[in-house]
Structure formats: C-alpha cells, structure tokens
Amino acid sequence: MNIDDVVFDEKGLVPAIVQDARSKSVLTLAYMNKESLQMTIDQKETVFYSRSRQELWHKGATSGNTQAVESLHYDCDQDAILVQVIPSGPACHKGDYSCFSDSLIDSGISPKQERYAILDQLTQVLAERKTTLPEGSYTSQLFQEGVDRIAKKIGEEAGEVIIAAKNDDKEELSMESADLLFHLLLLLTDRGVSLDQVLSVLESRHQ
C-alpha cells in the first residue's frame, strides 16, 4: 500500500472497515486521516481519527483493547480501507465483540441449508471468546490455560477418533471427529491462523 494513493475526502478522512483476521467478522467502522493511517502502518496497531473529539485515537490506549494489524488494503476507488486485525479485547465501547451486533435483516440460513455454515459460526464464536474471555466458558478456560493445554486436548481427541474408527462405530466416530475439529479450530484461533488460510493451503495442494 502506498499511502499517497489513498483518496481522502474533503475533510481529510477515509473510512476504515476493521475486520477480525481470524473470523472475518466486521468489528467496527472508523475513520483515519493521513497521520493516523501512517501511525497505523508504523505501529502495526489501529490508530483512528475521532470526528467527535477531533483528535487522534489509538484504539485500546486506555482500555487495553488494542488491535494488532495483520493487513491493510484499499478498495478499487482507493477511498476506503480494509484493516484486518487480531483484537486483544472488545471492539465496541459497549463491551461487545463487534459494533455490529444488532440486525435489521436476518436471512435465517441454518446449517442444514448452508452445508458448512457451522464452521463459520464456530470460528466467529471462538474469535469472540478469545477476545472477551467470558467467565464460566469452557473455551475461555482453554484460551487462558494456553497453547500447551489446547494442544494436549487435540492429542486426546485424536486418540478418541482413532479408537472410534477401530471400533467401527460410526456414531462415536462422528462425535469424536466433531470434538477434534472443534479443538483444532480453537487452536487455530488461539494462534491467530484463520480457517481461510488452512483452506487456501488445501486449494493450492489440490491444484
């Protein structure tokens, strides 16, 4: 990205769409001026321009809910920026994972209608749990215990899959495979690797 190619509006601002690099959920819409965009590039954390306060705003400087920048792209007209981040806390000032928590229209597509929708849903939930660490959550506990504990769970679940396969128990194999897949997604989320990255590897190998 060349910052001189970005088209700022008459107020010197450009809209910045912030997306979780892991779950692909849109977290917030903010604005940047040239200075805050350059700071974002230099610091690898989001820095915005507050239109209400008319000052630079380093996301998380006070709350600790910073956003580590993974990538920056501008659109075809070069007048909007997509910022992919790994958030260290809620994006919304209300304490929500995303500022876009309310809906005007809900398609109501279920996992049965969209074959792999459950993977997207799980990825989004895990990213939210990793970010907010709600009390009493099993996934929050694993995230807090760290990668060694998560990796151990994957080893345990893989063993259960092998046993179910050798027992030729299709129902048990389905259940244990679901457990293994869940914990693998959890590990990917913990390590900041998106499911899209894994799928792109499969696609490149297939080609």
C-alpha positions as CSV (number, residue, x, y, z in Angstrom):
1,M,0.0,0.0,0.0
2,N,1.2,3.5,-0.9
3,I,-0.3,6.0,1.4
4,D,-0.2,8.7,-1.3
5,D,-2.6,6.6,-3.4
6,V,-5.3,6.8,-0.8
7,V,-8.1,9.2,-1.6
8,F,-9.2,11.2,1.4
9,D,-12.5,13.2,1.5
10,E,-12.8,17.0,1.7
11,K,-12.3,16.7,5.5
12,G,-9.1,14.7,5.0
13,L,-10.6,11.5,6.2
14,V,-11.1,8.0,4.8
15,P,-13.4,5.3,6.2
16,A,-11.7,2.3,7.7
17,I,-13.5,-1.0,8.0
18,V,-12.0,-3.1,10.7
19,Q,-12.3,-6.9,10.4
20,D,-11.1,-9.8,12.6
21,A,-8.4,-11.6,10.6
22,R,-9.4,-14.9,12.1
23,S,-13.2,-15.0,12.0
24,K,-13.7,-12.4,9.2
25,S,-16.3,-10.7,11.3
26,V,-16.6,-6.9,10.8
27,L,-15.7,-5.3,14.1
28,T,-16.2,-1.6,13.5
29,L,-16.3,1.3,11.1
30,A,-14.0,4.2,12.0
31,Y,-12.1,7.0,10.2
32,M,-8.5,7.8,9.6
33,N,-6.7,10.8,8.4
34,K,-3.3,10.7,6.7
35,E,-1.4,10.9,10.0
36,S,-3.4,8.2,11.8
37,L,-3.1,5.9,8.8
38,Q,0.7,6.4,8.8
39,M,0.8,5.7,12.5
40,T,-1.2,2.5,12.0
41,I,1.3,1.4,9.4
42,D,4.3,2.2,11.6
43,Q,2.9,0.9,14.9
44,K,1.1,-2.1,13.5
45,E,-1.9,-1.2,15.7
46,T,-5.0,0.7,14.7
47,V,-5.0,4.5,15.2
48,F,-8.1,6.4,14.1
49,Y,-9.3,10.0,13.9
50,S,-12.2,10.8,16.2
51,R,-14.6,13.1,14.4
52,S,-16.4,14.0,17.6
53,R,-13.3,14.9,19.6
54,Q,-11.3,16.0,16.5
55,E,-8.2,14.2,17.6
56,L,-6.2,11.1,17.0
57,W,-7.4,8.0,18.8
58,H,-5.1,5.0,19.4
59,K,-7.6,2.1,19.8
60,G,-7.1,0.5,23.2
61,A,-4.6,3.1,24.6
62,T,-6.9,3.5,27.6
63,S,-8.9,0.2,27.7
64,G,-6.1,-2.1,26.6
65,N,-8.3,-3.4,23.8
66,T,-5.8,-2.8,21.1
67,Q,-6.0,-4.2,17.6
68,A,-2.8,-5.7,16.1
69,V,-2.8,-5.0,12.4
70,E,-2.4,-8.1,10.1
71,S,-3.0,-6.4,6.8
72,L,-4.2,-3.1,5.1
73,H,-6.0,-2.9,1.8
74,Y,-7.8,-0.1,0.0
75,D,-10.7,-0.7,-2.4
76,C,-10.9,-0.2,-6.1
77,D,-11.7,3.5,-5.8
78,Q,-8.9,3.9,-3.2
79,D,-11.3,5.8,-0.9
80,A,-12.0,3.1,1.7
81,I,-9.6,1.0,3.7
82,L,-10.0,-2.6,5.0
83,V,-8.0,-3.3,8.1
84,Q,-7.6,-6.9,9.2
85,V,-6.6,-7.2,12.9
86,I,-6.2,-9.5,15.8
87,P,-8.1,-7.8,18.6
88,S,-7.0,-8.1,22.2
89,G,-10.4,-7.1,23.5
90,P,-13.9,-6.0,22.5
91,A,-14.1,-3.6,19.6
92,C,-17.3,-1.8,20.8
93,H,-17.3,0.8,23.5
94,K,-20.3,-1.1,25.0
95,G,-18.1,-4.1,25.6
96,D,-19.3,-6.1,22.7
97,Y,-17.0,-8.1,20.4
98,S,-18.3,-6.2,17.4
99,C,-20.0,-2.9,17.0
100,F,-22.4,-4.6,14.5
101,S,-24.3,-6.8,17.0
102,D,-27.9,-5.7,16.0
103,S,-29.6,-6.7,12.8
104,L,-32.2,-5.2,10.6
105,I,-32.5,-8.2,8.3
106,D,-31.6,-11.8,9.2
107,S,-31.6,-14.4,6.4
108,G,-32.3,-17.2,8.8
109,I,-30.0,-19.5,6.9
110,S,-29.4,-22.6,9.0
111,P,-26.5,-25.0,9.0
112,K,-28.8,-27.5,7.2
113,Q,-29.4,-25.0,4.4
114,E,-25.8,-23.9,4.1
115,R,-23.6,-27.1,4.4
116,Y,-20.6,-25.6,6.1
117,A,-22.2,-22.6,7.8
118,I,-21.5,-24.2,11.2
119,L,-17.7,-23.8,10.6
120,D,-18.1,-20.0,10.0
121,Q,-20.3,-19.8,13.1
122,L,-17.9,-21.7,15.3
123,T,-15.0,-19.6,14.0
124,Q,-16.8,-16.4,14.9
125,V,-17.8,-17.6,18.3
126,L,-14.3,-18.8,19.1
127,A,-12.8,-15.5,18.0
128,E,-15.3,-13.7,20.2
129,R,-14.5,-15.9,23.2
130,K,-10.7,-15.4,22.6
131,T,-11.3,-11.6,22.6
132,T,-13.7,-11.3,25.5
133,L,-12.9,-14.3,27.7
134,P,-16.3,-14.6,29.4
135,E,-16.4,-16.2,32.8
136,G,-17.6,-19.8,33.0
137,S,-16.9,-20.5,29.4
138,Y,-15.0,-23.8,28.6
139,T,-13.3,-22.2,25.6
140,S,-12.3,-19.1,27.7
141,Q,-10.7,-21.5,30.2
142,L,-8.7,-23.3,27.5
143,F,-7.6,-19.9,26.0
144,Q,-6.4,-18.8,29.4
145,E,-4.5,-22.1,30.1
146,G,-2.6,-21.6,26.8
147,V,-1.4,-23.5,23.8
148,D,0.1,-26.4,25.7
149,R,-3.3,-27.3,27.2
150,I,-5.1,-26.8,23.9
151,A,-2.6,-29.0,22.1
152,K,-3.0,-31.7,24.8
153,K,-6.7,-31.7,24.2
154,I,-6.2,-32.1,20.5
155,G,-4.0,-35.1,21.2
156,E,-6.6,-36.6,23.5
157,E,-9.4,-36.1,20.9
158,A,-7.3,-37.5,18.1
159,G,-6.8,-40.6,20.2
160,E,-10.6,-40.9,20.7
161,V,-11.1,-40.6,16.9
162,I,-8.7,-43.5,16.3
163,I,-10.4,-45.7,18.9
164,A,-13.8,-44.9,17.4
165,A,-12.6,-45.8,13.9
166,K,-11.0,-49.1,15.1
167,N,-14.3,-49.9,16.9
168,D,-16.1,-49.3,13.6
169,D,-18.7,-47.2,15.5
170,K,-20.0,-44.6,13.0
171,E,-21.9,-42.6,15.6
172,E,-19.0,-42.5,18.0
173,L,-16.6,-41.6,15.2
174,S,-18.9,-38.7,14.1
175,M,-19.0,-37.3,17.7
176,E,-15.3,-37.7,18.4
177,S,-14.4,-36.2,15.0
178,A,-16.6,-33.2,15.9
179,D,-14.7,-32.8,19.1
180,L,-11.4,-33.0,17.3
181,L,-12.5,-30.4,14.7
182,F,-13.8,-28.1,17.4
183,H,-10.5,-28.1,19.3
184,L,-8.5,-27.7,16.1
185,L,-10.5,-24.6,15.3
186,L,-9.9,-23.4,18.8
187,L,-6.1,-23.9,18.4
188,L,-6.1,-22.0,15.1
189,T,-8.0,-19.1,16.8
190,D,-5.5,-19.1,19.7
191,R,-2.5,-19.0,17.3
192,G,-4.1,-16.3,15.0
193,V,-4.5,-18.5,12.0
194,S,-7.7,-18.2,10.1
195,L,-9.7,-21.1,8.6
196,D,-9.3,-19.4,5.2
197,Q,-5.5,-19.8,5.4
198,V,-5.9,-23.5,6.0
199,L,-8.3,-23.9,3.1
200,S,-6.0,-21.9,0.8
201,V,-3.3,-24.4,1.5
202,L,-5.6,-27.3,0.6
203,E,-6.6,-25.5,-2.6
204,S,-3.0,-24.9,-3.6
205,R,-2.1,-28.5,-2.9
206,H,-5.1,-29.7,-4.9
207,Q,-4.2,-27.6,-7.9
